[in-house]
Structures are given as structure tokens and as C-alpha cells.
């Protein structure tokens, strides 16, 4: 497990001339995504599907912190999905899988490589990204959203920034500060108190869906996170190792929940290296 010591964050973003952003692309019903494409690009590019955080009940596709990757020839699609106040789980997963299918069905239009799709997210978005990534083809979670139902929603890599992995244990691992946020957030996500939704909480936990054939994972988590238990990523990493699944875990020493410490150059370089090592199918 690698340890990153926090230091001053210097954001390096691609120049406006080097990228093209297409906003509010409708991928299903009234659901939208923003597509960031490096310009110019050589050949087809990998695509990162970004899932925003917000305790499953807030946030927006406008919140996308990986812009620097555009300067390395990686396209990014930042997706919106139904929030828990509108529709409880698994509506959010159905929506994100619909976005992956839409993007794959139209990959040639944007010069993206459909065999190098990586799903990534932060906090609640990281939880959803991991769940989407490890449940390819699972009918209960695939849903019927969108018009590309015969297209695969599989991804070839998963990147989680301080995400949840086991909702059945998250409250017992939480600090008092974390409980104040997690209890109402989980109640909204699951459509009722977690004590009454044990089966649904298990279905919503990526750790219970792991398989040796799942795509490689890259995890980041701060060891001083007061909101999302650090133990969630420790347990996820350990579970991956037990079954021989490739999983790289970076502890961001001293970091809390989110913030620039996670998106400094060292972390971005790790994401870039992770993407570059993914096999082309």
C-alpha cells in the first residue's frame, strides 16, 4: 500500500485550446452528461466516465476534478444521474450503466476506444462507480434505462476516490461526525432505515459482488476521513487481494474527506499510469 504525503496542491489544467467540451448531451430520458475531449488527439482515446459525489442526494456533473488528464489524451464524460431524493437505489446505478452503454454505442462518433472505458468517482460517486464496475451483466442492476440495452455496460478499470464499499458495515465504522451525515443519506438512498433494508444494503455494496474477473481497481482514501470511513477502502482492498483481483490502494496521509490533496500531480500521475497499463481488448 503506497503512502502519499500531503504537500501544496498546484493544479495544472489543460489549456482551453487543447480541449473541447460538449455539455448537456442527453444519454437517456432527461439525463445528461458533459463530454470533455482533448483537442487535438491522435487516434482513439481512452474514456473516463466520471460519477460525482454528494451523499447520493446532491452534486452535479459540473464537478469534475480530473481535467489535467485531458492534456494526456484521455477523454472524460461526467454524468448526472437520478439523486436519492428523486428515486432511491438502484435507480442511480441503472442511470450510470445507461450512460456507459450510450457512450460505448457512440464511441466512434467521439473517437473513443470502447475497449478502454474507465469508471471513476468521488465519495458517493466512487461507491456508485465501483458498484457499476463490478456488476457487469447483473440484470438486477443493469436496469432498462436508455435505448442501447444490447450494448455492454462493462468497464475495463475502476478508480475510487474515498468511496464506500460495504454499506452493511459503514455505520459501525463511522465517527460521530460521519454518522450525522451517513444515517440520513443511507435512509434516502435505500428508501428506508438501513436496519430495515439489509438485503438492499448488501446489493448496493460493491464488496459483495467482487469476482476475480472484475476489472482492475485503483483506490485513494485519506486516513483522517471523518465522513467516509477509511476502513471501507482497507476492507475493499483486502477483499480484492483475497480473490487475486488487481487492486492498487493509495493512502493519502493526513487527508480528510476530499479536497485538493487527492487531485495533485502525484495522484493524477497514478491515474494516468493506471489507465496506460490497462490492456487493449
Secondary structure, DSSP 8 states (H G I E B T S, - for coil): -EEEE----------GGGEEEEEEEEEETTEEEEEEEESS--S-EEEEEEE--STTT---TT----GGGGGGT-EEEEE----TTTS-TTHHHHHHHHHHHHHHHTGGGGTEEEEEEEEEEETHHHHHHHHHHT-TT-HHHH-S-SS-TTS----SEEEEES----TTTHHHH--HHHHHHHHHHHHHHHTS-GGG-HHHHHHT-GGGG--TTS-EEEEEEETT-SSS-HHHHHHHHHHHHHTT--EEEEEEET--SSSGGGSSHHHHHHHHHHHHHS---
